[in-house]
Each structure stands twice: as C-alpha cells, then as structure tokens.
Amino acid sequence: MVLQHPVENDYLCKNKSNQMKLEEKELKSLRELNSEFELLKVQLGELEIQKSSVLKRVDSIRVEFESLEKELIKKYGENSVINLEHGTVTQNGENK
C-alpha cells in the first residue's frame, strides 16, 4: 500500500522528518493481512500443481480405459455389457 498524497489529520502520528507513520495496531493488522495473503497465494500455487497432476492422471486413465475397452470389445463383442459388480458379460438386450 502506498500513500501518495498524505492528508494531515489529528489521528496520524508524525515523526521528526514530518513523515506520517502508522499506529502500531494498524501496522500489525496490515502485516497480518499481508502475511495471510502471501500464504494463500502459495497455497493457490500448490493447488494448481496438484490440479495439473490430477488432470494428467485423469488423461492417463482415460487412455488406459480406451485401450482396455478395445481389448474387451474384441474378446466379448461390440454389443457386450459388463456388470462391474459381478464381472458378468451379457449381450445388449439380454439384461432387460
């Protein structure tokens, strides 16, 4: 935060060189907020890295799934339906 046009007020503290200075509680609050802000920026960066990693893994799983799907279609036929709970394979229309 930069104060470019200081306005003289009674509540501002001035030092010997006629510069204004924040009160201790103001400075403390400002530092705390800035510190939290910096921390949150780092966390956002870490989340973006995690997101990138997860997206790469999702793409990898998609490729693996497509490959396995092609193998299963070859083996069981294009109209096959696989029950993931039991592992049974039926032809489309048989499980109605």
C-alpha positions as CSV (number, residue, x, y, z in Angstrom):
1,M,0.0,0.0,0.0
2,V,1.5,3.3,-1.0
3,L,0.2,6.6,0.4
4,Q,0.9,9.1,-2.4
5,H,-0.9,12.2,-1.2
6,P,-0.8,12.2,2.6
7,V,-3.5,14.2,4.2
8,E,-2.7,15.7,7.6
9,N,-5.1,14.6,10.3
10,D,-5.0,14.6,14.0
11,Y,-5.1,10.8,14.3
12,L,-1.9,10.3,12.2
13,C,1.4,10.1,14.0
14,K,4.2,12.1,12.6
15,N,7.9,11.6,13.2
16,K,10.6,14.3,13.3
17,S,11.1,14.4,9.5
18,N,7.4,15.3,9.1
19,Q,6.5,11.8,7.7
20,M,3.4,10.1,8.7
21,K,3.6,6.7,10.5
22,L,1.0,4.1,11.0
23,E,-0.1,3.3,14.6
24,E,1.3,0.0,15.9
25,K,-2.1,-1.7,15.7
26,E,-2.6,-0.5,12.1
27,L,0.9,-1.8,11.2
28,K,0.3,-5.1,12.9
29,S,-3.1,-5.6,11.2
30,L,-1.6,-4.7,7.8
31,R,1.3,-7.1,8.3
32,E,-1.0,-9.9,9.4
33,L,-3.3,-9.4,6.4
34,N,-0.3,-9.3,4.0
35,S,1.2,-12.4,5.6
36,E,-2.1,-14.3,5.2
37,F,-2.4,-13.1,1.7
38,E,1.1,-14.3,0.8
39,L,0.3,-17.7,2.4
40,L,-2.9,-18.0,0.4
41,K,-1.1,-17.2,-2.8
42,V,1.4,-20.0,-2.1
43,Q,-1.5,-22.4,-1.3
44,L,-3.1,-21.5,-4.6
45,G,0.1,-22.3,-6.4
46,E,0.3,-25.6,-4.7
47,L,-3.3,-26.4,-5.6
48,E,-2.6,-25.6,-9.2
49,I,0.3,-28.0,-9.2
50,Q,-1.9,-30.7,-7.7
51,K,-4.7,-29.9,-10.2
52,S,-2.2,-30.3,-13.0
53,S,-1.1,-33.7,-11.7
54,V,-4.7,-34.9,-11.2
55,L,-5.6,-33.8,-14.8
56,K,-2.6,-35.7,-16.2
57,R,-3.6,-38.8,-14.2
58,V,-7.2,-38.5,-15.5
59,D,-5.9,-38.3,-19.1
60,S,-3.7,-41.4,-18.4
61,I,-6.6,-43.4,-17.0
62,R,-8.8,-42.4,-20.0
63,V,-6.2,-43.7,-22.4
64,E,-5.8,-46.9,-20.4
65,F,-9.6,-47.3,-20.3
66,E,-9.9,-46.9,-24.0
67,S,-7.2,-49.5,-24.6
68,L,-8.8,-52.0,-22.3
69,E,-12.2,-51.3,-23.8
70,K,-10.9,-52.1,-27.3
71,E,-9.5,-55.4,-26.0
72,L,-12.8,-56.3,-24.3
73,I,-14.8,-55.4,-27.4
74,K,-12.5,-57.7,-29.4
75,K,-12.9,-60.5,-27.0
76,Y,-16.6,-60.2,-26.0
77,G,-18.2,-58.3,-28.9
78,E,-19.2,-54.7,-29.5
79,N,-22.7,-55.2,-28.0
80,S,-21.5,-56.7,-24.8
81,V,-22.5,-55.2,-21.4
82,I,-20.2,-55.7,-18.4
83,N,-21.5,-55.8,-14.9
84,L,-18.7,-54.2,-12.9
85,E,-20.0,-55.6,-9.6
86,H,-20.2,-59.2,-10.6
87,G,-18.0,-59.3,-13.7
88,T,-20.7,-60.9,-15.9
89,V,-20.9,-60.2,-19.5
90,T,-24.2,-60.1,-21.4
91,Q,-25.1,-59.1,-24.9
92,N,-27.1,-55.8,-25.2
93,G,-30.7,-56.6,-24.8
94,E,-30.2,-59.8,-22.7
95,N,-30.2,-58.0,-19.3
96,K,-33.6,-56.2,-19.6
